[in-house]
Amino acid sequence: MRRLLDLGAVEAVLLDMDGTLVDSDASVERAWRTWAEEYGVDEAAVLAVAHGSPAARTVRRLLPELDERGVAEAARRQHALQYDDLADVAAAAGAHDLLAELDRLGLPWAVVTSADGRLAKARLDAAAIDPPLLLSIDDVRAGKPDPEGYLLAAARLRVDPARCLAVEDSEPGLAAGRAAGMPTAALRGLDGDLCLLDLGQLAHLLHRAQVRP
């Protein structure tokens, strides 16, 4: 259920990476298409569930017959296909405007991603983004839609989860933010407490809400 959102009460902004802070859709989908061919899985079925979830969780959904070792190997292969595919990875629309506004407002922020640490750092470097706090799938026991990553980010920033804004572009990510007790901002036409066209819009709304006349 959508809650009434007061951006003036936000004390930290927690951002997903792929599809939210970084435009990496083409790279993600190229890797999953190759992986699908290698593992004999229908490409459309793969792309329907691949965005927003950790690779291992997606593998389990697609290949339920695999044991844990098989899942881990398949997830490692999927990551390997993405590590060096950075040619068209860039900051998402409005990303640098938003990060500059957060700095002006003195609002702490973090990246909470389902990617592993190596991939997250590679993509953020490609997008010229250096987060003060980065939490990847390597830092948690359970990935999105589990709220662990968001709760850990709030704890590290020493901000009440209810005063953190989770910014996402996928249903698993939005579910994780909600489960952490955070208001959510949604991209790509998804339903959050705040629905955004891009991150530049969020920068404008935060400025208007937090800068008192």
C-alpha positions in Angstrom: 0.0 0.0 0.0 1.3 3.4 -0.9 2.1 5.7 2.0 2.0 9.5 2.2 5.6 10.6 1.5 7.2 13.6 3.0 10.5 14.1 1.3 11.4 16.8 3.8 11.7 14.0 6.4 14.1 11.9 4.4 17.5 11.7 6.1 19.3 9.3 3.7 18.8 8.0 0.1 19.6 4.3 -0.7 19.9 3.6 -4.4 19.8 0.4 -6.4 22.5 0.2 -9.1 21.5 -1.5 -12.3 18.7 0.3 -14.0 18.4 2.9 -11.3 21.8 4.6 -10.8 23.6 3.0 -13.7 22.2 2.4 -17.2 23.4 -1.2 -17.8 20.4 -2.9 -19.3 22.1 -3.8 -22.5 25.0 -5.4 -20.7 22.8 -7.3 -18.3 20.6 -8.7 -21.1 23.5 -9.7 -23.3 24.9 -11.7 -20.5 21.7 -13.4 -19.6 21.0 -14.2 -23.3 24.4 -15.9 -23.6 23.8 -17.7 -20.3 20.4 -18.9 -21.4 21.9 -20.4 -24.6 24.6 -22.1 -22.7 22.3 -23.6 -20.1 19.4 -24.4 -22.5 16.9 -22.1 -20.9 14.3 -20.1 -22.8 15.6 -16.6 -23.4 12.3 -14.9 -22.8 11.8 -16.7 -19.5 15.2 -15.6 -18.4 14.7 -12.0 -19.2 11.3 -11.9 -17.6 12.8 -12.6 -14.1 16.5 -11.5 -14.4 16.3 -7.8 -13.5 16.5 -6.8 -9.8 17.3 -10.2 -8.2 20.7 -11.8 -7.3 21.9 -14.1 -10.0 21.7 -17.2 -7.7 18.1 -16.5 -6.9 17.3 -16.2 -10.6 19.2 -19.4 -11.4 17.2 -21.3 -8.7 13.9 -20.1 -10.3 15.0 -21.2 -13.8 16.8 -24.4 -12.9 15.2 -25.8 -9.8 16.8 -29.2 -10.4 20.3 -27.8 -9.6 21.9 -28.5 -6.2 23.5 -25.6 -4.3 26.9 -26.3 -6.0 25.3 -26.2 -9.4 23.5 -23.0 -8.6 26.7 -21.4 -7.4 28.6 -22.4 -10.5 25.8 -21.1 -12.8 25.6 -17.8 -10.9 29.4 -17.4 -11.2 29.2 -18.0 -14.9 26.5 -15.4 -15.3 28.6 -12.8 -13.4 31.7 -13.7 -15.5 29.8 -12.8 -18.6 29.2 -9.3 -17.3 32.6 -8.3 -15.7 34.2 -7.0 -18.9 31.1 -6.0 -20.8 31.2 -2.3 -19.9 31.3 -0.5 -23.3 27.9 1.0 -23.1 27.5 1.2 -19.3 26.9 4.8 -18.2 25.3 6.8 -15.4 21.5 6.8 -15.6 19.6 9.9 -16.7 19.8 12.5 -13.9 22.1 10.4 -11.7 24.9 12.9 -11.4 22.4 15.7 -10.8 20.9 13.7 -8.0 24.2 12.9 -6.4 25.3 16.5 -6.6 22.0 17.6 -4.9 22.5 15.0 -2.1 25.9 16.4 -1.4 24.5 20.0 -1.4 21.8 19.0 1.0 24.2 17.0 3.2 22.1 13.8 2.8 24.0 10.6 3.2 23.5 8.0 0.5 24.5 4.5 -0.4 24.2 1.9 -3.2 22.5 -1.4 -2.4 22.8 -3.8 -5.3 22.1 -7.4 -6.2 25.4 -7.5 -8.2 28.5 -8.9 -6.6 31.2 -6.5 -5.4 33.5 -6.9 -8.4 30.7 -6.2 -10.9 29.3 -3.3 -8.9 32.6 -1.6 -8.7 33.3 -2.1 -12.4 29.9 -0.6 -13.4 30.1 2.3 -11.0 33.6 3.2 -12.2 32.3 3.1 -15.8 29.6 5.5 -14.8 32.0 7.8 -12.9 30.2 7.2 -9.6 32.0 6.7 -6.3 29.5 5.9 -3.5 30.4 6.6 0.1 28.9 3.2 0.9 28.4 0.2 -1.4 26.6 -2.9 -0.3 26.6 -5.8 -2.8 25.3 -9.4 -2.6 28.7 -10.3 -1.1 27.7 -8.3 2.0 24.5 -10.1 2.9 23.1 -13.6 3.5 19.9 -13.0 1.5 19.5 -10.7 -1.5 16.4 -8.7 -2.7 13.5 -9.0 -2.1 14.9 -9.7 1.4 15.4 -6.4 3.2 18.8 -7.3 4.7 20.8 -5.1 2.4 18.6 -2.0 3.0 18.6 -2.5 6.7 22.3 -2.9 6.8 22.8 0.3 4.8 20.6 2.2 7.2 22.5 0.8 10.2 25.8 1.7 8.6 24.6 5.2 7.9 23.1 5.4 11.4 19.7 6.5 10.0 16.3 5.1 11.0 15.0 2.9 8.2 11.8 4.8 8.2 13.7 8.0 7.2 15.6 6.3 4.4 14.3 6.6 0.8 14.8 3.4 -1.2 15.1 4.1 -4.9 14.4 1.2 -7.2 13.5 0.1 -10.7 12.4 -3.5 -10.1 9.7 -5.3 -8.1 12.2 -7.3 -6.0 14.0 -4.1 -5.1 10.8 -2.3 -4.2 9.7 -5.3 -2.1 13.0 -5.2 -0.2 12.6 -1.5 0.5 9.0 -1.9 1.7 10.0 -4.9 3.9 12.7 -2.7 5.5 10.1 -0.2 6.5 11.3 2.4 4.1 9.4 4.7 1.8 10.1 3.9 -1.9 10.7 5.8 -5.1 10.0 3.8 -8.2 11.3 4.2 -11.8 10.1 2.6 -15.1 6.5 3.1 -14.4 6.5 0.8 -11.3 4.4 1.7 -8.2 6.2 3.2 -5.3 5.3 5.8 -2.7 6.8 8.2 -5.2 6.8 7.4 -9.0 9.7 9.0 -10.9 10.5 9.7 -14.6 14.2 9.9 -13.8 16.7 10.7 -11.0 16.8 14.3 -12.1 13.2 14.6 -11.0 14.1 13.2 -7.6 16.9 15.8 -7.2 14.4 18.6 -7.9 11.8 17.2 -5.5 14.3 16.7 -2.7 15.6 20.3 -3.2 12.2 21.7 -3.1 11.2 19.7 0.1 14.4 20.2 2.0 15.5 23.7 1.2 13.4 26.0 3.4 12.6 29.5 2.1 
